[in-house]
């Protein structure tokens, strides 16, 4: 698990000179694909699913992203206290936006109002919120695991916070392997769709709490009485008690094929 002293040095910016040989930087491409998607989701969801104006969180996220790119135009894993503060701030904003949207979707499902007036709107809102959660937790895992991407890139992780299969069985990984952003995004996906990690084991307390929180947030309450009366086909899409986009699409397809 991450050393508190190392974490303090990472945040303070002290001792940033690399003591290990230079290594290949983590590509920014997957991160720069996921970030614009997360920034665009508030514009596609109902207005209530964003705190304040729909452009507020994307504006803050874009500002932090530009600041981070200006500090380090190279790889995504530079070990810099200032850069890590920017990344943590960006991740916190994304996580806050996902939490806000999830809370409002839960309220609409319980009360049977707003987006529940239309089966298509309910499916779209639930799918967008679910995608928001996947991206948000992918960033949380990537930034917090074992001191962050900068520390993982320059020091072998003997006691990881999140144990990947390659940690448990080094024979299946090439020399110098370390988890990258795509690995953490996949962890966020499996945690949201399976309600538990599939191949990655949480070892640190924060990791267990984060995965438990993601699994719980992905299990939205069942729809309210009015929503069930209006769209009984969606009853099976809210999987006791989770909202499942795939089952929702199947339910809507069955409804469309049933003769009037």
Backbone bond lengths (Angstrom), bond angles and torsions (degrees), N, CA, C in turn:
res aa  C-N    CA-C-N  psi(-1)  N-CA   C-N-CA  omega(-1)  CA-C   N-CA-C  phi
1 X - - - 1.458 - - 1.516 109.61 -
2 X 1.316 116.14 159.72 1.454 119.35 -174.90 1.514 111.19 -65.76
3 X 1.351 114.59 143.12 1.450 122.00 179.71 1.525 109.28 -82.56
4 X 1.347 119.29 128.08 1.465 120.15 179.81 1.520 112.44 -58.32
5 X 1.340 117.96 -34.73 1.453 120.02 178.90 1.523 111.21 -65.21
6 X 1.346 115.85 -40.09 1.459 119.16 178.05 1.522 110.55 -66.57
7 X 1.327 116.44 -39.35 1.457 119.61 178.95 1.516 110.79 -63.27
8 X 1.337 116.69 -40.10 1.466 119.99 178.65 1.523 110.45 -64.62
9 X 1.340 117.22 -39.78 1.460 119.30 178.75 1.510 111.35 -67.01
10 X 1.342 116.90 -36.42 1.457 120.03 178.10 1.520 111.14 -61.17
11 X 1.340 117.44 -43.30 1.450 121.47 -176.72 1.519 111.91 -76.17
12 X 1.321 117.03 -30.08 1.455 119.57 -178.49 1.523 112.51 -82.69
13 X 1.330 114.95 -20.74 1.459 118.46 -178.37 1.511 112.75 86.81
14 X 1.337 117.83 2.66 1.457 120.72 -178.43 1.517 110.68 -80.55
15 X 1.333 115.64 148.52 1.457 120.53 175.72 1.505 113.39 61.67
16 X 1.336 117.04 45.56 1.447 120.21 -174.49 1.526 113.21 -87.88
17 X 1.317 117.96 -4.58 1.464 118.94 179.68 1.518 109.83 -70.08
18 X 1.326 115.90 129.53 1.458 120.66 -177.52 1.524 109.61 -70.55
19 X 1.317 115.39 133.84 1.460 121.00 178.20 1.515 111.86 -100.29
20 X 1.330 117.84 -9.58 1.458 121.89 179.64 1.526 109.31 -104.75
21 X 1.325 117.68 161.26 1.458 120.34 178.84 1.525 110.38 -59.88
22 X 1.330 115.78 156.07 1.461 120.59 -179.71 1.516 109.86 -62.00
23 X 1.323 114.93 145.35 1.455 120.88 -177.23 1.516 108.62 -131.87
24 X 1.330 115.87 167.29 1.456 120.68 178.31 1.523 109.33 -69.68
25 X 1.316 116.56 131.95 1.448 120.92 179.36 1.526 110.14 -74.36
26 X 1.323 114.78 153.59 1.466 120.37 175.14 1.512 109.42 -72.39
27 X 1.320 115.78 132.31 1.463 120.37 -178.81 1.522 110.78 -65.42
28 X 1.320 115.58 140.81 1.462 120.72 177.89 1.526 112.15 -85.53
29 X 1.326 118.38 -10.38 1.459 120.76 -172.15 1.532 112.91 -55.52
30 X 1.355 120.10 -52.01 1.475 118.37 -179.67 1.523 112.68 -61.58
31 X 1.339 116.60 -34.52 1.464 120.37 -179.67 1.524 110.05 -68.25
32 X 1.335 116.56 -41.60 1.461 120.58 -178.97 1.524 111.98 -75.27
33 X 1.310 118.09 -9.45 1.465 121.43 170.61 1.535 110.15 -87.58
34 X 1.341 116.18 -44.25 1.461 119.81 -177.45 1.525 112.42 -69.87
35 X 1.334 117.47 -38.00 1.464 120.50 -177.06 1.524 112.79 -62.20
36 X 1.339 120.65 -50.08 1.467 119.11 178.42 1.526 112.92 -61.08
37 X 1.335 116.86 -32.77 1.462 118.89 176.71 1.524 110.15 -63.70
38 X 1.345 116.36 -46.68 1.464 120.01 178.32 1.523 111.28 -62.29
39 X 1.331 117.31 -37.35 1.458 121.02 179.99 1.526 111.97 -70.98
40 X 1.326 116.94 -27.95 1.463 119.96 -179.10 1.518 114.46 -86.01
41 X 1.337 117.90 -19.86 1.461 120.56 -176.80 1.529 113.57 -58.94
42 X 1.352 120.93 -42.03 1.464 119.10 179.94 1.524 113.65 -57.24
43 X 1.338 118.29 -28.88 1.460 120.51 179.84 1.527 111.92 -74.80
44 X 1.323 117.35 -19.07 1.462 121.51 -178.68 1.527 112.85 -94.97
45 X 1.332 116.60 -17.44 1.463 120.90 -177.82 1.525 110.32 -93.19
46 X 1.342 117.64 165.20 1.468 119.78 175.20 1.521 111.67 -55.83
47 X 1.330 116.28 151.49 1.459 121.27 -175.23 1.518 112.41 -59.89
48 X 1.344 117.71 -34.40 1.463 120.47 -179.53 1.516 112.68 -65.15
49 X 1.328 117.35 -18.20 1.454 120.80 -176.40 1.523 112.34 -81.59
50 X 1.334 116.94 3.45 1.456 121.74 176.31 1.526 108.89 -122.70
51 X 1.334 118.24 137.44 1.464 120.43 175.97 1.522 110.02 -73.32
52 X 1.311 117.48 116.55 1.453 120.00 -176.18 1.518 110.93 78.69
53 X 1.319 115.98 -147.96 1.462 120.52 178.99 1.530 110.28 -71.46
54 X 1.333 115.58 152.32 1.456 119.30 -177.69 1.526 112.54 -65.17
55 X 1.327 117.39 -23.11 1.463 120.44 -178.26 1.524 112.24 -87.21
56 X 1.345 118.24 -7.42 1.465 120.60 -171.99 1.531 112.51 -63.90
57 X 1.330 117.07 -57.13 1.470 119.27 -178.66 1.529 112.39 -64.08
58 X 1.348 119.57 -43.98 1.463 118.01 176.41 1.525 113.35 -58.88
59 X 1.334 117.14 -34.14 1.461 119.50 178.12 1.525 111.28 -65.50
60 X 1.336 116.55 -45.05 1.467 120.38 178.88 1.532 109.85 -64.23
61 X 1.330 116.89 -43.72 1.461 120.34 179.77 1.524 111.17 -62.91
62 X 1.341 116.75 -41.92 1.456 120.00 178.85 1.521 112.17 -64.15
63 X 1.330 116.67 -37.68 1.458 120.24 178.14 1.525 111.02 -64.21
64 X 1.343 116.52 -45.80 1.457 119.87 179.12 1.530 111.36 -65.08
65 X 1.334 116.32 -36.75 1.464 119.76 179.20 1.526 110.84 -64.77
66 X 1.321 116.86 -45.47 1.466 120.02 178.71 1.525 110.40 -61.74
67 X 1.334 116.29 -40.95 1.466 119.36 178.42 1.524 111.29 -62.49
68 X 1.324 117.16 -42.29 1.461 120.82 179.97 1.531 110.93 -65.88
69 X 1.322 117.61 -40.58 1.460 120.53 179.56 1.523 111.03 -67.63
70 X 1.323 116.94 -34.28 1.463 119.14 179.52 1.528 111.74 -71.53
71 X 1.349 116.22 -32.00 1.466 119.94 178.30 1.515 110.84 -70.99
72 X 1.321 116.44 -40.87 1.464 120.46 -176.94 1.518 109.09 -140.11
73 X 1.323 118.88 92.89 1.465 120.73 179.48 1.523 113.77 -76.77
74 X 1.333 117.69 1.59 1.460 121.07 -177.97 1.513 112.26 -91.25
75 X 1.353 115.66 -122.37 1.454 120.57 -177.43 1.508 112.16 -79.22
76 X 1.342 115.28 175.42 1.459 121.31 -177.22 1.515 112.37 -93.84
77 X 1.338 117.89 4.15 1.450 120.01 -172.41 1.524 113.04 -122.87
78 X 1.307 117.82 28.01 1.459 119.68 176.33 1.530 109.69 -67.55
79 X 1.336 115.49 137.77 1.459 119.71 -178.38 1.522 109.07 -91.10
80 X 1.325 115.98 91.92 1.453 122.74 -178.11 1.517 108.44 -136.68
81 X 1.340 116.43 131.28 1.452 119.56 -179.69 1.518 112.08 -62.39
82 X 1.354 117.53 -43.00 1.458 121.53 -179.12 1.521 110.43 -65.95
83 X 1.334 116.61 -43.49 1.459 120.16 179.94 1.516 110.98 -64.42
84 X 1.331 117.06 -38.54 1.456 118.58 -179.08 1.528 110.99 -68.25
85 X 1.336 117.30 -35.49 1.458 119.72 176.23 1.532 110.57 -61.47
86 X 1.323 115.90 -40.97 1.469 119.48 177.83 1.525 110.87 -63.52
87 X 1.338 116.21 -42.97 1.467 119.41 -179.72 1.520 110.93 -65.12
88 X 1.322 117.19 -43.02 1.458 120.31 179.73 1.528 110.26 -63.65
89 X 1.336 117.51 -40.89 1.455 120.00 176.51 1.513 112.09 -61.29
90 X 1.338 116.53 -41.59 1.459 120.71 178.80 1.517 111.16 -64.49
91 X 1.334 116.61 -44.08 1.467 120.59 179.46 1.526 110.81 -63.95
92 X 1.325 117.70 -39.68 1.466 120.72 179.15 1.521 111.33 -63.64
93 X 1.329 117.87 -39.29 1.466 120.98 178.81 1.533 110.12 -65.37
94 X 1.317 116.86 -43.82 1.468 120.08 178.79 1.523 110.48 -62.49
95 X 1.339 116.94 -44.59 1.463 120.78 -179.93 1.524 111.05 -64.50
96 X 1.333 117.11 -39.26 1.468 120.32 178.19 1.518 110.83 -63.21
97 X 1.331 117.08 -43.30 1.461 120.16 178.40 1.518 112.08 -62.27
98 X 1.336 117.14 -41.46 1.460 120.15 178.67 1.523 111.17 -66.03
99 X 1.341 117.16 -39.49 1.463 120.63 178.64 1.520 111.07 -64.79
100 X 1.325 117.06 -41.15 1.468 120.71 179.52 1.527 110.47 -63.52
101 X 1.334 117.00 -46.84 1.463 120.75 -179.54 1.527 111.50 -63.33
102 X 1.336 116.09 -40.14 1.461 119.90 179.26 1.527 111.05 -63.41
103 X 1.321 116.56 -41.10 1.463 120.60 -179.47 1.523 110.93 -63.43
104 X 1.333 116.97 -43.26 1.462 119.53 -179.10 1.523 111.64 -69.41
105 X 1.328 118.22 -35.56 1.458 119.84 175.86 1.522 110.21 -63.46
106 X 1.331 116.89 -41.43 1.464 120.22 177.97 1.527 110.82 -61.45
107 X 1.331 116.79 -41.02 1.475 120.36 178.56 1.523 110.41 -62.64
108 X 1.330 117.14 -44.55 1.465 120.09 -179.82 1.519 111.67 -64.25
109 X 1.346 117.14 -37.85 1.460 119.82 179.51 1.526 111.44 -67.25
110 X 1.317 116.46 -40.09 1.464 119.75 -178.84 1.523 111.09 -70.30
111 X 1.327 116.72 -43.51 1.460 120.50 -175.66 1.519 113.02 -84.91
112 X 1.337 116.63 -17.62 1.465 118.94 -179.83 1.507 112.48 69.02
113 X 1.323 118.02 42.31 1.455 122.05 -176.89 1.524 110.93 -125.59
114 X 1.335 114.69 174.05 1.462 124.19 174.08 1.525 111.52 55.68
115 X 1.337 117.93 -109.38 1.467 119.99 -173.05 1.516 112.09 -64.46
116 X 1.336 118.44 -19.30 1.459 119.92 -179.09 1.520 111.65 -75.03
117 X 1.342 118.60 -6.00 1.459 120.72 175.90 1.522 111.48 -68.51
118 X 1.316 117.40 -19.96 1.461 122.27 -179.26 1.516 108.84 -131.29
119 X 1.319 116.22 129.40 1.468 119.78 179.39 1.526 110.96 -62.33
120 X 1.348 116.09 -40.25 1.459 118.97 179.14 1.513 112.68 -65.35
121 X 1.341 116.48 -41.06 1.468 119.70 178.50 1.514 111.23 -65.46
122 X 1.327 117.06 -39.04 1.460 120.81 179.05 1.527 110.62 -63.98
123 X 1.330 116.00 -43.66 1.465 119.98 178.77 1.526 110.93 -63.38
124 X 1.331 116.29 -43.80 1.459 119.87 -179.16 1.528 111.23 -64.73
125 X 1.333 117.00 -45.14 1.460 120.11 -178.98 1.528 111.02 -64.03
126 X 1.333 116.62 -44.78 1.457 119.84 179.63 1.515 112.70 -62.88
127 X 1.327 117.51 -39.33 1.459 120.78 -179.97 1.516 111.53 -68.48
128 X 1.341 116.88 -39.63 1.463 120.11 179.92 1.528 111.30 -67.64
129 X 1.327 116.49 -41.62 1.464 119.73 178.01 1.518 110.28 -64.10
130 X 1.313 116.71 -41.08 1.469 120.70 178.75 1.532 110.59 -61.61
131 X 1.343 117.29 -43.24 1.460 120.91 177.68 1.526 110.74 -63.79
132 X 1.323 116.52 -38.18 1.470 121.87 177.41 1.529 110.07 -59.52
133 X 1.327 116.68 -43.64 1.465 120.74 178.89 1.523 111.70 -63.09
134 X 1.322 116.79 -43.68 1.464 120.76 -178.93 1.530 110.48 -59.07
135 X 1.329 116.73 -48.62 1.463 120.49 -178.56 1.524 110.89 -66.07
136 X 1.347 116.62 -43.47 1.465 120.29 -177.56 1.518 111.28 -60.82
137 X 1.324 117.55 -48.02 1.461 119.57 -178.73 1.522 111.47 -72.10
138 X 1.324 118.02 -29.33 1.460 119.25 173.46 1.517 111.02 -58.96
139 X 1.330 116.63 -42.83 1.469 120.41 177.50 1.527 111.59 -68.54
140 X 1.323 117.73 -38.36 1.468 120.84 179.13 1.525 110.10 -60.71
141 X 1.334 117.01 -48.48 1.463 120.30 -179.23 1.533 110.46 -63.31
142 X 1.322 117.05 -42.60 1.466 121.34 -177.63 1.522 111.65 -62.97
143 X 1.313 117.29 -40.99 1.453 120.97 -175.31 1.524 113.02 -79.35
144 X 1.323 118.44 -33.31 1.461 120.63 -172.49 1.520 114.05 -95.18
145 X 1.310 118.56 -22.73 1.459 120.13 -174.63 1.531 111.27 -62.59
146 X 1.325 116.48 122.73 1.470 123.71 171.73 1.517 113.28 52.73
147 X 1.325 117.09 38.87 1.456 120.38 175.14 1.501 116.05 89.00
148 X 1.335 118.77 2.50 1.452 120.94 177.42 1.515 113.41 101.46
149 X 1.337 117.03 168.04 1.474 120.40 -176.62 1.520 113.68 -63.68
150 X 1.350 117.91 -31.61 1.464 119.49 179.39 1.508 112.40 -64.61
151 X 1.313 116.38 -44.34 1.478 119.95 -179.35 1.521 111.04 -71.20
152 X 1.331 117.44 -38.39 1.468 119.60 179.47 1.527 111.22 -64.24
153 X 1.344 115.97 -31.99 1.467 119.50 -176.51 1.519 111.97 -73.56
154 X 1.318 118.54 -22.84 1.457 121.06 -172.13 1.511 114.86 -117.97
155 X 1.317 115.78 1.16 1.457 118.08 179.21 1.519 109.39 -147.68
156 X 1.299 116.28 132.57 1.457 120.19 177.58 1.527 109.23 -64.67
157 X 1.320 115.53 130.97 1.458 121.23 -177.68 1.524 109.19 -88.00
158 X 1.315 115.19 105.14 1.463 118.98 -178.94 1.518 111.75 -79.42
159 X 1.323 116.66 -38.16 1.463 121.50 179.30 1.527 108.84 -124.18
160 X 1.327 117.98 83.79 1.468 120.66 -175.41 1.527 111.65 -70.63
161 X 1.319 115.33 152.77 1.461 120.54 173.24 1.519 110.93 -73.44
162 X 1.339 115.27 -35.53 1.464 122.43 177.25 1.521 107.49 -121.97
163 X 1.323 116.85 119.08 1.459 121.35 -175.66 1.525 109.79 -93.93
164 X 1.323 116.14 108.79 1.460 122.00 176.10 1.531 109.21 -83.24
165 X 1.326 117.94 162.17 1.477 119.97 178.47 1.526 112.35 -55.27
166 X 1.337 117.14 -34.08 1.462 120.20 179.98 1.524 112.00 -67.99
167 X 1.341 117.19 -26.74 1.467 119.87 174.27 1.525 111.04 -70.94
168 X 1.322 115.95 -40.87 1.460 121.14 -175.38 1.525 112.10 -77.96
169 X 1.332 115.87 -27.02 1.468 120.03 179.53 1.530 108.38 -138.45
170 X 1.325 117.47 85.02 1.471 120.49 -176.57 1.520 114.21 -59.30
171 X 1.332 118.35 -17.89 1.457 120.43 -178.41 1.524 112.27 -66.67
172 X 1.337 118.00 -19.96 1.467 120.23 -178.26 1.527 111.75 -92.46
173 X 1.345 117.89 2.17 1.460 121.78 -177.61 1.521 110.33 -121.71
174 X 1.331 118.15 147.60 1.471 120.13 175.37 1.523 110.07 -70.49
175 X 1.321 118.47 161.10 1.471 121.01 179.56 1.535 111.09 -59.06
176 X 1.315 115.37 138.75 1.454 120.19 178.91 1.509 114.95 77.53
177 X 1.329 117.45 12.75 1.476 119.39 -179.01 1.517 110.96 -64.23
178 X 1.309 116.47 143.76 1.457 122.69 172.21 1.516 108.19 -147.33
179 X 1.327 119.19 150.62 1.464 120.47 179.15 1.517 111.22 -68.23
180 X 1.324 116.19 139.52 1.451 123.10 178.45 1.525 109.71 -112.70
181 X 1.318 116.86 -178.64 1.457 120.40 -173.85 1.525 112.19 -58.34
182 X 1.331 117.86 -39.51 1.467 120.48 -178.87 1.530 110.51 -61.33
183 X 1.326 117.31 -36.15 1.468 120.14 178.32 1.527 110.73 -62.96
184 X 1.314 116.55 -40.28 1.467 119.91 -179.79 1.527 111.41 -74.83
185 X 1.327 116.84 -32.37 1.459 119.24 175.92 1.526 110.33 -66.02
186 X 1.325 116.34 -38.29 1.468 119.95 175.88 1.529 110.80 -64.24
187 X 1.330 116.74 -38.44 1.464 119.83 176.03 1.522 110.34 -62.04
188 X 1.348 117.25 -41.73 1.454 119.81 176.28 1.517 112.08 -62.29
189 X 1.330 117.44 -36.81 1.467 121.76 179.22 1.524 111.24 -66.80
190 X 1.331 116.99 -48.36 1.461 119.32 -178.30 1.532 111.13 -67.57
191 X 1.340 117.24 -34.51 1.454 119.15 178.00 1.501 112.55 -65.75
192 X 1.352 117.23 -31.29 1.460 121.05 -178.41 1.523 112.44 -84.29
193 X 1.328 117.39 -31.01 1.464 118.96 -175.09 1.526 112.16 -95.96
194 X 1.335 117.41 -27.89 1.465 121.02 -179.84 1.516 112.22 -105.75
195 X 1.348 116.79 -5.08 1.463 123.38 179.97 1.527 112.37 61.85
196 X 1.330 116.73 21.40 1.465 121.36 176.90 1.525 107.47 -170.95
197 X 1.338 118.68 156.15 1.468 119.39 176.42 1.516 110.19 -68.26
198 X 1.324 116.77 145.10 1.459 120.59 -178.12 1.530 112.31 -97.83
199 X 1.326 116.99 -49.27 1.467 118.80 -177.54 1.520 112.94 -123.32
200 X 1.321 118.74 -4.75 1.460 122.89 -178.89 1.521 108.87 -110.32
201 X 1.313 116.76 128.67 1.451 121.21 -177.98 1.522 111.26 -101.58
202 X 1.329 118.62 124.17 1.466 120.63 175.70 1.526 110.45 -76.45
203 X 1.319 116.60 125.40 1.461 121.39 -179.09 1.529 111.84 -107.69
204 X 1.329 117.16 -39.02 1.462 120.91 179.52 1.529 109.73 -78.82
205 X 1.322 115.52 154.12 1.461 119.90 -179.26 1.523 112.08 -61.29
206 X 1.356 116.53 -42.19 1.459 118.41 -178.94 1.525 110.32 -62.80
207 X 1.340 117.68 -36.57 1.458 121.30 -179.37 1.522 111.06 -66.42
208 X 1.329 116.69 -40.51 1.462 119.69 177.99 1.523 110.52 -64.99
209 X 1.328 116.35 -42.13 1.463 119.66 179.34 1.524 111.13 -65.72
210 X 1.331 117.20 -41.22 1.465 120.71 -178.82 1.527 111.28 -64.93
211 X 1.330 116.92 -45.02 1.466 119.68 179.97 1.522 110.30 -66.98
212 X 1.339 116.95 -38.80 1.461 119.10 176.01 1.513 111.85 -63.57
213 X 1.332 116.84 -39.36 1.462 120.57 178.50 1.520 111.25 -65.55
214 X 1.333 117.07 -42.29 1.464 119.44 178.75 1.523 111.15 -63.39
215 X 1.335 116.78 -44.22 1.458 119.95 179.10 1.526 111.09 -61.16
216 X 1.343 116.39 -42.08 1.459 119.24 179.04 1.514 112.30 -68.30
217 X 1.346 117.49 -38.77 1.459 120.17 179.93 1.517 111.95 -68.07
218 X 1.333 117.19 -26.44 1.463 120.45 179.70 1.523 112.21 -78.26
219 X 1.326 116.99 -9.97 1.465 121.01 -178.45 1.532 108.47 -104.28
220 X 1.344 114.27 80.35 1.462 119.67 -178.64 1.531 110.05 -69.70
221 X 1.332 117.20 155.60 1.460 120.23 176.95 1.519 111.39 -62.36
222 X 1.295 115.97 160.76 1.453 121.19 177.59 1.524 109.10 -70.43
223 X 1.347 118.40 156.70 1.453 120.44 -176.78 1.516 111.84 -66.21
224 X 1.329 115.03 154.23 1.454 120.79 178.47 1.515 112.26 -69.52
225 X 1.316 115.73 173.38 1.462 120.60 -176.04 1.521 112.10 -59.62
226 X 1.348 116.32 -43.26 1.450 118.73 -178.01 1.517 111.35 -65.11
227 X 1.341 116.93 -39.85 1.460 120.06 178.34 1.515 111.16 -64.67
228 X 1.331 118.08 -38.24 1.469 120.59 179.24 1.519 110.98 -67.72
229 X 1.338 116.94 -37.12 1.463 118.98 179.23 1.523 110.98 -68.67
230 X 1.328 116.28 -38.13 1.458 119.50 -177.78 1.519 111.80 -75.77
231 X 1.337 117.76 -37.56 1.465 121.94 -175.10 1.520 110.10 -133.68
232 X 1.345 117.64 69.52 1.475 118.73 -179.02 1.517 112.87 -61.58
233 X 1.347 118.06 -21.87 1.465 119.83 179.72 1.520 111.76 -65.60
234 X 1.341 117.56 -22.87 1.456 120.53 -178.47 1.518 112.31 -83.76
235 X 1.346 117.57 -3.75 1.464 119.07 179.91 1.514 110.98 -58.89
236 X 1.336 116.68 -39.17 1.455 119.84 179.20 1.507 113.16 -77.42
237 X 1.348 117.19 -14.16 1.457 120.01 179.85 1.513 111.30 -79.93
238 X 1.317 116.88 -21.35 1.449 120.48 177.99 1.509 106.76 -98.32
239 X 1.317 115.09 94.48 1.455 122.14 -164.21 1.516 110.82 -78.96
240 X 1.225 119.38 81.61 1.459 128.53 172.98 1.508 115.10 15.93
241 X 1.298 120.83 78.77 1.445 125.48 -0.07 1.518 112.56 -115.18
242 X 1.313 120.89 36.75 1.452 121.40 -170.73 1.522 111.54 -97.66
243 X 1.325 116.11 146.72 1.456 121.28 172.42 1.512 108.07 -84.63
244 X 1.320 116.97 121.73 1.458 121.27 -176.38 1.520 108.69 -120.20
245 X 1.342 119.82 109.03 1.460 121.79 -176.04 1.514 113.47 -57.92
246 X 1.342 118.66 -39.71 1.465 120.85 -177.85 1.522 110.30 -64.60
247 X 1.331 117.03 -46.41 1.460 119.28 178.56 1.522 111.10 -65.74
248 X 1.314 116.74 -32.25 1.453 119.56 177.74 1.521 110.78 -64.04
249 X 1.340 117.03 -42.16 1.461 119.94 178.93 1.527 111.01 -65.00
250 X 1.326 117.30 -39.16 1.460 119.82 177.81 1.521 110.86 -65.05
251 X 1.338 115.58 -39.57 1.461 119.43 -179.90 1.521 110.79 -64.22
252 X 1.323 117.44 -42.54 1.444 120.77 178.30 1.529 111.48 -65.19
253 X 1.333 116.29 -36.89 1.465 119.78 178.32 1.523 110.88 -65.48
254 X 1.345 116.63 -40.74 1.458 119.40 177.59 1.511 110.82 -64.11
255 X 1.343 116.73 -38.28 1.451 119.45 -179.47 1.520 110.60 -63.93
256 X 1.359 116.25 -39.09 1.457 120.00 -177.48 1.527 112.46 -71.51
257 X 1.350 117.23 -23.10 1.465 119.95 -177.71 1.516 112.72 -93.91
258 X 1.357 117.85 -9.48 1.453 120.34 179.59 1.520 109.31 -76.91
259 X 1.366 119.22 128.89 1.465 120.51 179.49 1.521 110.58 -61.51
260 X 1.327 115.36 145.39 1.470 120.42 178.57 1.513 110.48 -70.76
